[in-house]
Amino acid sequence: MAEDFPGDATFRALDEDGHDASPLSESEQRRVALQNILDAWDEALGEGVDADILATTAIFAALSDMVEAYGEEPVADMAKGLADRVRQGEFTLNRTMN
């Protein structure tokens, strides 16, 4: 059947582990990344790690990785804007809109 051939829109290349090897869009990458982080978060909580320790460790890991990739000044400049973004509710989940 024609749908069994690589030219068919339903065919997706798989890597050696059987995972979809097609490039992900940026929004798909964000969704997958967030889901993986939330899964790891839940696992750590289940192992007895306090949420505040987990949160500060996650922030440390993220900032450390960004500093390594971009340098201290660009990351510091980005971090300057975080307070306003927090106050505007950008990081508030399940927010009630008035």
N, CA, C and O of each residue as an XYZ file, in Angstrom:
392
protein
N       0.835     -1.183      0.000
C       0.000      0.000      0.000
C       0.877      1.243      0.000
O       1.986      1.218      0.534
N       0.398      2.317     -0.586
C       1.173      3.543     -0.714
C       1.510      4.150      0.631
O       2.569      4.759      0.782
N       0.617      3.995      1.629
C       0.871      4.617      2.926
C       2.025      3.960      3.684
O       2.466      4.488      4.705
N       2.520      2.817      3.204
C       3.632      2.128      3.858
C       4.993      2.646      3.398
O       6.015      2.205      3.924
N       5.040      3.541      2.459
C       6.295      4.017      1.917
C       6.719      5.326      2.569
O       5.879      6.102      3.025
N       8.038      5.568      2.611
C       8.550      6.772      3.279
C       7.986      8.079      2.777
O       7.976      9.051      3.532
N       7.520      8.159      1.559
C       6.968      9.396      1.040
C       5.614      9.751      1.624
O       5.157     10.886      1.487
N       4.973      8.802      2.267
C       3.654      9.034      2.841
C       3.756      9.953      4.046
O       4.722      9.879      4.805
N       2.770     10.816      4.227
C       2.790     11.790      5.317
C       2.739     11.128      6.686
O       3.166     11.742      7.664
N       2.239      9.913      6.797
C       2.135      9.255      8.096
C       3.417      8.550      8.493
O       3.554      8.134      9.643
N       4.353      8.406      7.581
C       5.622      7.736      7.884
C       6.526      8.679      8.671
O       6.722      9.829      8.279
N       7.075      8.191      9.780
C       7.983      8.998     10.584
C       9.229      8.168     10.843
O       9.139      7.011     11.253
N      10.381      8.757     10.605
C      11.648      8.065     10.838
C      11.828      7.805     12.328
O      11.460      8.633     13.161
N      12.402      6.640     12.658
C      12.681      6.285     14.043
C      14.182      6.179     14.247
O      14.912      5.779     13.341
N      14.648      6.543     15.458
C      16.062      6.378     15.769
C      16.320      4.928     16.178
O      15.416      4.094     16.126
N      17.555      4.632     16.586
C      17.927      3.257     16.926
C      17.167      2.705     18.130
O      17.111      1.489     18.316
N      16.580      3.581     18.951
C      15.802      3.141     20.107
C      14.306      3.056     19.803
O      13.510      2.726     20.682
N      13.928      3.351     18.572
C      12.527      3.288     18.196
C      11.747      4.553     18.468
O      10.523      4.563     18.342
N      12.447      5.644     18.848
C      11.784      6.930     19.095
C      11.686      7.716     17.797
O      12.502      7.546     16.892
N      10.695      8.564     17.717
C      10.499      9.413     16.548
C      11.733     10.291     16.357
O      12.113     11.033     17.263
N      12.355     10.211     15.189
C      13.579     10.964     14.917
C      13.303     12.252     14.146
O      14.241     12.962     13.783
N      12.042     12.562     13.892
C      11.712     13.781     13.171
C      12.048     14.991     14.038
O      11.856     14.956     15.254
N      12.548     16.060     13.418
C      12.844     17.259     14.213
C      11.561     17.840     14.801
O      10.517     17.879     14.150
N      11.668     18.286     16.037
C      10.517     18.881     16.723
C      10.485     20.383     16.494
O      11.527     21.031     16.399
N       9.282     20.927     16.406
C       9.146     22.379     16.343
C       9.551     22.937     17.700
O       9.669     22.190     18.672
N       9.762     24.244     17.769
C      10.126     24.868     19.040
C       9.041     24.661     20.087
O       9.347     24.380     21.246
N       7.782     24.795     19.695
C       6.700     24.605     20.662
C       6.633     23.154     21.133
O       6.350     22.900     22.304
N       6.890     22.199     20.234
C       6.918     20.791     20.641
C       8.089     20.522     21.587
O       7.952     19.774     22.555
N       9.251     21.140     21.299
C      10.405     20.982     22.182
C      10.100     21.528     23.571
O      10.470     20.916     24.574
N       9.428     22.672     23.636
C       9.061     23.258     24.931
C       8.107     22.349     25.689
O       8.248     22.170     26.899
N       7.135     21.773     24.987
C       6.172     20.874     25.612
C       6.864     19.627     26.153
O       6.612     19.217     27.286
N       7.739     19.019     25.341
C       8.463     17.818     25.763
C       9.390     18.140     26.930
O       9.465     17.378     27.894
N      10.093     19.259     26.846
C      11.013     19.647     27.924
C      10.250     19.856     29.231
O      10.668     19.362     30.278
N       9.140     20.582     29.175
C       8.366     20.826     30.385
C       7.830     19.524     30.961
O       7.867     19.328     32.176
N       7.336     18.636     30.116
C       6.807     17.365     30.612
C       7.905     16.548     31.288
O       7.672     15.946     32.336
N       9.090     16.521     30.701
C      10.204     15.786     31.313
C      10.601     16.385     32.655
O      10.878     15.654     33.606
N      10.629     17.695     32.733
C      10.977     18.359     33.991
C       9.907     18.090     35.049
O      10.235     17.799     36.199
N       8.633     18.186     34.669
C       7.557     17.918     35.626
C       7.580     16.469     36.113
O       7.305     16.196     37.281
N       7.910     15.545     35.210
C       8.022     14.136     35.618
C       9.154     13.955     36.620
O       8.986     13.273     37.632
N      10.312     14.563     36.344
C      11.448     14.468     37.264
C      11.120     15.148     38.591
O      11.509     14.665     39.655
N      10.406     16.264     38.526
C       9.989     16.997     39.727
C       9.136     16.095     40.615
O       9.385     15.965     41.813
N       8.121     15.471     40.003
C       7.234     14.581     40.751
C       8.003     13.409     41.357
O       7.732     13.000     42.486
N       8.952     12.879     40.614
C       9.762     11.766     41.117
C      10.582     12.201     42.332
O      10.650     11.480     43.328
N      11.201     13.373     42.251
C      12.002     13.874     43.374
C      11.123     14.119     44.603
O      11.509     13.776     45.720
N       9.953     14.707     44.399
C       9.018     14.909     45.518
C       8.639     13.569     46.139
O       8.558     13.440     47.361
N       8.410     12.578     45.290
C       8.054     11.245     45.761
C       9.173     10.575     46.542
O       8.924      9.694     47.364
N      10.409     10.995     46.281
C      11.557     10.448     46.999
C      11.862     11.223     48.270
O      12.827     10.917     48.970
N      11.035     12.236     48.574
C      11.184     12.957     49.821
C      11.931     14.269     49.759
O      12.237     14.846     50.803
N      12.236     14.760     48.571
C      12.911     16.049     48.438
C      11.873     17.156     48.670
O      10.797     17.140     48.071
N      12.200     18.107     49.534
C      11.300     19.230     49.788
C      11.173     20.094     48.535
O      12.143     20.291     47.803
N       9.958     20.608     48.298
C       9.687     21.402     47.105
C      10.570     22.643     47.019
O      11.018     22.996     45.928
N      10.836     23.319     48.153
C      11.665     24.523     48.104
C      13.115     24.185     47.765
O      13.776     24.956     47.068
N      13.616     23.061     48.239
C      14.973     22.640     47.887
C      15.029     22.262     46.414
O      15.981     22.611     45.717
N      14.033     21.564     45.949
C      13.958     21.185     44.541
C      13.909     22.419     43.647
O      14.584     22.475     42.619
N      13.110     23.408     44.043
C      12.978     24.627     43.238
C      14.286     25.401     43.157
O      14.697     25.810     42.072
N      14.941     25.605     44.291
C      16.196     26.370     44.263
C      17.283     25.610     43.510
O      18.121     26.217     42.844
N      17.270     24.293     43.615
C      18.239     23.488     42.871
C      17.973     23.567     41.369
O      18.912     23.635     40.576
N      16.704     23.559     40.978
C      16.357     23.659     39.562
C      16.760     25.019     38.993
O      17.266     25.105     37.874
N      16.533     26.079     39.769
C      16.943     27.415     39.329
C      18.460     27.471     39.189
O      18.973     28.004     38.205
N      19.175     26.927     40.164
C      20.637     26.890     40.097
C      21.102     26.150     38.842
O      21.975     26.630     38.120
N      20.512     24.980     38.589
C      20.913     24.189     37.425
C      20.651     24.942     36.121
O      21.485     24.938     35.216
N      19.481     25.588     36.033
C      19.142     26.327     34.817
C      20.076     27.506     34.604
O      20.588     27.704     33.502
N      20.303     28.294     35.654
C      21.185     29.461     35.519
C      22.624     29.046     35.231
O      23.307     29.688     34.432
N      23.087     27.983     35.871
C      24.453     27.498     35.618
C      24.632     27.095     34.159
O      25.646     27.412     33.537
N      23.639     26.396     33.620
C      23.707     25.969     32.227
C      23.684     27.170     31.286
O      24.415     27.205     30.296
N      22.840     28.151     31.601
C      22.771     29.342     30.766
C      24.063     30.148     30.824
O      24.520     30.661     29.802
N      24.659     30.264     32.018
C      25.941     30.984     32.143
C      27.007     30.292     31.315
O      27.804     30.948     30.644
N      27.023     28.971     31.362
C      28.005     28.230     30.571
C      27.811     28.479     29.080
O      28.784     28.593     28.334
N      26.565     28.563     28.650
C      26.274     28.745     27.228
C      26.438     30.188     26.756
O      26.928     30.423     25.651
N      26.029     31.171     27.592
C      25.958     32.559     27.132
C      26.879     33.524     27.864
O      27.137     34.626     27.381
N      27.373     33.116     29.023
C      28.223     34.006     29.807
C      27.442     34.685     30.912
O      26.212     34.726     30.890
N      28.167     35.214     31.872
C      27.550     35.785     33.065
C      26.737     37.040     32.787
O      25.615     37.156     33.279
N      27.266     37.979     32.018
C      26.558     39.245     31.801
C      25.228     39.086     31.072
O      24.228     39.651     31.516
N      25.177     38.339     29.971
C      23.873     38.167     29.314
C      22.836     37.495     30.221
O      21.659     37.854     30.187
N      23.267     36.526     31.028
C      22.333     35.861     31.929
C      21.901     36.817     33.040
O      20.731     36.835     33.425
N      22.832     37.603     33.549
C      22.483     38.597     34.577
C      21.488     39.605     34.015
O      20.544     39.988     34.707
N      21.682     40.040     32.775
C      20.744     40.974     32.146
C      19.361     40.341     32.002
O      18.351     41.001     32.246
N      19.309     39.075     31.610
C      18.037     38.374     31.485
C      17.362     38.265     32.853
O      16.152     38.458     32.973
N      18.151     37.957     33.877
C      17.602     37.772     35.224
C      17.037     39.070     35.804
O      16.143     39.035     36.649
N      17.561     40.223     35.350
C      17.041     41.512     35.835
C      15.552     41.638     35.603
O      14.841     42.219     36.423
N      15.073     41.103     34.501
C      13.667     41.231     34.151
C      12.758     40.203     34.801
O      11.538     40.275     34.649
N      13.328     39.253     35.518
C      12.501     38.198     36.094
C      11.540     38.703     37.171
O      10.409     38.225     37.254
N      11.969     39.654     37.991
C      11.100     40.146     39.065
C       9.799     40.712     38.496
O       8.718     40.406     38.999
N       9.896     41.524     37.464
C       8.688     42.093     36.861
C       7.817     41.010     36.240
O       6.592     41.075     36.336
N       8.427     40.020     35.609
C       7.672     38.934     34.996
C       6.935     38.115     36.058
O       5.802     37.687     35.839
N       7.580     37.900     37.208
C       6.925     37.187     38.308
C       5.740     38.004     38.798
O       4.647     37.467     38.979
N       5.949     39.305     39.014
C       4.872     40.175     39.502
C       3.700     40.250     38.533
O       2.557     40.423     38.956
N       3.969     40.123     37.249
C       2.908     40.183     36.236
C       2.175     38.852     36.091
O       1.233     38.743     35.306
N       2.607     37.835     36.851
C       1.911     36.556     36.849
C       2.339     35.573     35.785
O       1.689     34.546     35.594
N       3.427     35.871     35.085
C       3.859     34.998     33.994
C       4.176     33.580     34.466
O       4.067     32.633     33.688
N       4.565     33.425     35.725
C       4.943     32.117     36.244
C       3.898     31.533     37.195
O       4.136     30.504     37.829
N       2.748     32.189     37.290
C       1.686     31.733     38.179
C       0.802     30.753     37.437
O       0.173     31.103     36.438
N       0.755     29.520     37.929
C      -0.098     28.499     37.329
C      -1.472     28.580     37.974
O      -1.602     28.970     39.134
N      -2.494     28.210     37.215
C      -3.866     28.187     37.715
C      -4.282     29.547     38.271
O      -4.959     29.625     39.296
N      -3.880     30.597     37.600
C      -4.159     31.965     38.000
C      -5.608     32.324     37.703
O      -6.131     31.967     36.646
N      -6.253     33.016     38.611
C      -7.608     33.515     38.402
C      -7.520     34.916     37.821
O      -6.881     35.803     38.387
N      -8.165     35.098     36.696
C      -8.168     36.407     36.042
C      -9.357     37.207     36.565
O     -10.478     36.700     36.592
N      -9.126     38.443     36.979
C     -10.204     39.309     37.471
C     -10.711     40.203     36.375
O     -11.619     41.002     36.601
